[in-house]
Amino acid sequence: MRRKEENHIAIFHCPIQIIKRSVGRSAIAAAAYRSGEKLTSEWDGLTRDYTHKPGVVHSEIMLPAHAPPEFADRSTLWNSVEQIEKSSDAQLAREIEVALPVELSRAAQLALVRSFVKDNFVAEGMCADFALHDKGDGNPHAHIMLTIRPLREDGKWGAKCRKVYDLDSQGNRIPDGKGGWKNHREDTTDWNNRENAEKWRAAWAAYANRALEAAGRPERIDHRSYERQGIEKIPSVHMGPAASQMERRGIRTEKGDLNRQIADDNKLLKELKARITRIYNWSKEQAGAEQPKDGGSLVARLYEAQAKVNQDKARSRSGKIRALQDNAKLLAFLQSNGINSMQELYEKVAAMNKDYYDLRGKIVKAERRLAVLDKRLEMWAQYEQYKPIRQKLDKVKPGKREKYQQEHRDGLALFDAAAVFLKSLKESGEAITPKAWRAEAAKLTMQKDADYQKMRAMRDEIKAVESLRKAADRLAHEGQRQQRETER
């Protein structure tokens, strides 16, 4: 999640998840928690009471035209979902969480969510149950729960998928060799298409930006990562509510320290880019300009002018010492790099410019990979920490399960989140290798730190060329002054 930064960038946060029975989750429990209500599940008989949950400022159900009117009741809607899904590994609901722009009023935030939900989900036939949360901690957001099973036109639940027979080139069914026909299953809707995640995230950015524009605000959000936007900038890490609250109380956290380091790193990258761009453009212009006709190179004249200015300014003993040190650095830079002409200076600055962009690319790439590894290691640690709580739940007697779930709901929720993350990682073909992740992170960190040292060392060379540029400006001004005196 990104807070407002330069260039009027507002928050973008839009994770999408599936609420699955296979990991012990319940649509009723999720709806109760998000709406801050007390709901009883007809599937397992458990009652979830979240009427004392703080920060729920609004909840609402939106239905397509053909949905039964009784689905406007939260308990009826989600109990109907629970009852129609018979499988122990059923997918019960899809949830989309969005960060609400803090720049908008509550009424504007609500109108934004309504229009987004209506146009992108309800219009497609989904039932939507959303809630706005705001604890006054600067992190207002909305939870949007969506039905996965489609509704028929008569208001009854339809099938999620259908059997489709495979056909040969003549359009005939293909025998399976077992007395039947080869077939496969197809979804009855396109709601599960992988492309939807990108489409919905882009839609949220577009709707939020229209709302910000209508409110006369300059901030905008972008659903793309910095990398996809072509911005060579290191993204900050998501703080999470616990770390955010600690930081607001003045308690430093690891994530907070990491974001402060990232901010410093971005500041260094931005500063060096601006400085090296200026001297690169200047050296290129000077290299193409006419050289002095008095036999002396422009670089030599610049050095002499710089030395004279430093000596003139050094009135005190300490000032003279500093001036001599500056002159020595400047001379050492010119001599060590064999620079005797503006063309040679330009070539040196061009090489510095290339080295800078190469280093910056390596650093940003390393930081982005480190962010991925940090997330994986964090989820693995979270999974291991709360696994005993989840394992104990399986052994708790049915009559005591509700009490146990209430007492350990935060730990169970954190375990579920970590389990879902790791499972999705495995499904994408990634191996769960915490030891290898730590080794890779350590290696990347060491290399990144070495690259940053090289970046910081560039400052001295950049300052030397900037000193020449300033001397050139003074020479130009002095030449203009002498010309005016001559004309008089």
N, C-alpha and C positions, 0 to 999 in steps of 0.2 A: 504494500500500500504506500502511495507516495503523497506526502503533504505538499501544500502549495509551495512552488519554487519560482525561480526566475522564469520569464517568458509566460507568466500567468498559467502555469500548469496546476490543475486541480487533481483531487484524488481519483484514481481509478482502481477499483477492487471488485472482481466479479468471478468468484469461484463457483463451480457447478459440481454437484454431487448427486448420487442416487441413494435413496434411503432403502436399504435392503434388509429383509427379514433374516437372511443367512448370517448376518453379523450381530443378530440380537436386537435389531432396531425395530421400531414401531411407528407407523404413520400417526397414530393417535398420540403417542408420547411426543413426537416431534411437533405436531400441531399444538398440543397443550403448552409445551415449553415456549414456542415462538409467540403464541397469542397471550400467554400469561393466564390461562384458564385451567379449570379442573375438568378433565375428561376421563371417561371410563371406556376401556377397550372391550368390545364384545368378543374379540378373538381370544384373548388370554385372561380376561376378567380383571385386569389390573387397572387401578385408578391412578392417574397422574395429576397432581395438584400443584400448579405453578401460579396460583392467584397472588402469591406474595413476591413474585419475581419483579424486581425493579426495572425501569427503563422501557417498558412496553407502552408506547404512546398512541398506537393505532393498530387495529387489525381489521381485516375485511376479506370477504369472499366474493369473487367475481365468477360468473357462470356463463357458458354459451347459451344461446336461445333455446336449444333443445334439451337442456339439462333439467332434471326434476326440480321443482321449486324448493322441495324439502332439503336439497343439497346446500341451500343457503345457511343451514345450521351446521356448524363445524363438526359436531359429534356425528351427525347423520352422514355427512359426506365421507369422512375418513373411516368410520366404521363400515360403511358400504364398500370402500376400497379394501379394507382388511378382510371382509367376508368373501368378496369375489375372488381374492387371491388365495388359492388353496395350497400352493407349494410352500415348502419350508425355506426355499431360497428365492422367494418371489421378490421382484422389484416393486416397491409400493408407491414411491413418489420420487419426483425429481425436485431438487432444491437449488435455487439460484440466489446467491447473496450479493447485494450490491451496496457499495459505499455511497451514501447520499452526499451531494455537494454541500459543504458547510456554508457556502456562500448564499444558499437559497433559504427562504423562509420555510416554516413548517408546512404551510398551505401549498407552497410551490413544490416542496419535496413530495407531498402526497399526490398532487396533480401529476407530477412527473412519473411516479411509480404506477399510478392508475393507467395513464396513457400507454406506457411501455408494456404493462401486463395485458391490457385490452387488445392492443394491436398485434402483439407478437405471440400471444399464447391463447387467450380466450377466443380470438378470431379464428384460430386454427382448430378449435374444438376442445381445448383443455379446460378443466376446472382449476381455478387459481385461488390460493389462500395466502395472503401476504400480511406481514406485520412490520411496522416501523419501530425500531429500537433506538433509544437515545438516553444514555445515562448522564448526559451533560459533561462527558469527558472529551468532547471534540471528535467523537467517532460515531456519528449517526449512520445507521445502515438499515437495510430492509432485507427480510427473509421472504422469498417467494417459493411456496410449495405448489407443485403442479402434478396433476394426475397423469399417469403413464398409459393406462388402458383407455382406449377411445370409447365414447358414448355413441350408440346408434341414434338414429333420428327419432325413435320412439322413447328415448330417454333411458334405455337399458344399456348395461355395459356390453360392449362388443369384444371381439377377439383381438389379442395383441398381434397374432400372426396367423397365417393360413398355409395349408399344404399346397405346393405347386408341383405338378408333374414335369419331369424333364422330358424334352421332346427331341427327336432326331431331326435331321435336315429336311425330312418330308412332313414334319409336324406331327409325327406319331409318338405315342408313349414308348418309353424304352423299358423292356423287361429287366427286373433286377435279379433274375435267376432263382428266385425263391417263391415264385408264384405271384409276385406283385409287380409294382412299377417303381422305377427310380423316381425319387422326388426330393424336394428340399423345402425349407420353410422360409417364408418372406414376411416381413413386418407389414401390418395393415396400414400403418402410418409411416411418415418419414421423420417422426419425432426423435428417433434414436440415431439418426445419421450423424456421423462424426463432424460433418461440416457445420452442424447447427451451433456448436459451442462458439466457433468463430463468428458466425452470423449474429447470434444473440449478444455476444460481447460488443461487437461493432454497433449493433442497434442501440445498446444501452449508452454507449459513448455519444452516438448521434442524438438520441433523445435528451440526454443530460446537457449536451452543448446547446441544443435549441432552447432548453429551459434557462440556461445561464445567459444566453443572448437576449432572451425575452425579458430577463430581469435586469438587463443593462450591465451585466458583469463581464469583465474581460477574460476570466479564467476559462480554460477549456481542458477536456480530458481526452486521452488517446488510449484505445484498447490495445495498441501494439506495444511491444517491449521497446526499450531504447535501441536495441540492436536492429529490430525491424524498421524502426523509424529512421535509421541511419545516423543516430546520435551517438557519438563516441563518448559515452558517459556511463559511469558505474552506477547501477541502480541500488538504492538503499534496501535494507532487508525489512521485512514485515515485523513490526515490534510485537504485535499481539496485545490484548488488553492488560495482562498481568504486568508485563514489562513497561507498558505505557503509563500505567498508574504509578508504578514505582518511580519512574523518571519524573513524573509530575510532582511527586513528593520529595524530589531532590535526591533520590537513591539511585546511584549509578548501576546500570545493568550491563551484561556482556553485549546484548544486542544494541543497547544505547551507545556503548563505547565503539562498537563496530560501525554504526551509522555515523558517529562523529569522525571516525577515521576515514570513512568513505567520503564524507563531506570535505575533509581536508585534502584527500587525494584528488577529488574533482576540482577543488580550488586550485591546486598545483597544476593540473592538466590545463585548466582554462587560462591560468596566468601565463604559463610557458607558451601555449599556443598563440596567445595575443602578442607576446613579445617577439617570438621568433618570426611570426608572420610580418610584423612591422619591419624588422631588420632584413628579412629576406627580400621584401619588396623594395626597400631602400637600396640594398646592395645591388640588386638587379638593375635598378634605374641608373645608379652611379656607374656601373660597369659599362652600360651602353652609352654613357655621356662622353663628350670630348675630353681627352686627357689634357693636363696642363702643358703649355708650350715652353715653359722655362727649363725643361729638362728634369725637374723633380717630380716624382710620382705623387699622386694625390694622397695616397696612404701615408707617405713620409710627411707631407705637409700637414695632414690631419694630426699625426702623432706630435709634431713640433708645436702645432697650435694648442693641442690638449696639454702638453707639458708646460707651455707658457701660461695658459690660463690657470692651471693648478698652482704654479709658482706665485703668480700674482695674487691669488686668493689666499695663499698660505702666509698669513701675517705672524701668527704665533709659532712657537717652536713645535708644538704638537701638530699644528696645521701643516708645517713644512714636512714633518715626518709622514703624515698621511698622504700629502701630495707626492712625495717621493715613492711611497709604497704603490700609489695608484699608477704612477708613471712606469714603475718597474713591472707591474702586472700587465700593463698595456704593451710594453716592449716585449715582455716574455711571450705574450700571446702571439704577437706578430712574428717574432723570430721562430718560435717553436712550430708554427704552422707554415713558415716559409712564405709569408705574405708580403709582397712588394708592390702589388698593383691592385686596383679595384677589381679587375677580373679574377685575380687569385682570391680576393676577399669574398667575392660573390660565390666562387666555387666552394669555398670553405663553408659559407653560410648555407648554401644549397645542400651540402653534405650534412650539416647540422640539422637542417629542416627534415631531411629524409630520416635521419637517425631518430629524431623526435617522434615522427609519425609511426615509425616501426616500433619504437618502444611503447608508445601510447597504445597501439593496437595490441601488443603482447600483454600489457598490463590490464587493459579492459577485458580482453578475452580470459585472462587468468581470474580476474575478479568475478566474472559471470560464471565461470566453471566452479569457483569456490562457493558462490551462492547456491548453486545446485547441490554441491557436496554437503554444504552446511545444512541444507534443508533435509537431505536424506539422512544424515547422521542424527539430526534433531528428531526426526520421525522414528528412527530406529531406537534411540534412547527412550523416547516416549512410549514406544511399543513395549520395550523390555520393562520399563518402570511400572506400567499399569497392567501388564499381562497377568500377574498373580491375582489382581482384583477381578479380572474377567474370568479367570479359571475358577475362582472360588464361587462366582455366580452360578456356574453350571452345577455346583454341588449343593447349593442352597435349596432347602425344601420349598415347594411351590407356595406354601402359606407365608413364607418369610421373604420371598423374592422381592416383593414390592418394597418392603422396608429396606432391604439391602440395596436395591437400586436407587432409592431416594437418598440413602446415606452416602452412596458412592457414585452418584450420577456424574459428577465432574470427572472422576477418574475413568469411568466407563466410557464417557463421551470422548475423552482424550485417547483412550485405547482404540476406540472405533475409528477415529479420524486417522490415527497412525496405521491401523490395519488396512483401511481403504487405500491410503497412500501407497503403502508397500505392495499391496495386491495389484494396484494399477501399474506400478513399476514393473512387476513381474510379467503382467499381461502384455506390456510393451516390449518384452524381450530382455529387460535388464535383470542382471543377477543381483541378489541381495548380499553385498560383500562389504560390511562395515570396515573390516580391517584394511581392505584395498582402498576404500574411500578415504580413510584417515591417512594412509601413506601418500595417496595422490594429493590430498589437501596440504600435507606438510611440504611436499616437493614443490607444489605450486606457490605456496606462501614464501618459501625460501627464494625461488626464482623471481617472484614479484618484488620482494624486498630489494634484491640485487638490482633489478631494473629501475626501481624508484631511486636508488642511490645514483645510478647513471643519470637519471632525469634531473636530480638535484645538482649534480656536478655540471650539467649544462648551463646552469644559471650563471656561473662564473664566466664562461665563454660568451654567453649572451650579453652579460653586463659589459664585457670588453668591447664588443661590437657596438653596443648602444653608446658607449663612451665615444667611440669614433664618430658615430652618427651625430651626437650632440656637438662634437667639435666641428663637423662639417657644416652644421647649421650656423655655428658662430662664424665660421669662415665666410659663408654665403652672406650673412648679415653685414660682416665687416666689409666685404667687397661691395655690397650695395651702398654702404655708407660712404666709402671712399669715392665711388662713382658719382654720388650726389654732390660731394664736396668739389670734385673736379668740374662738374657741370656748372656749379655756381661760379 
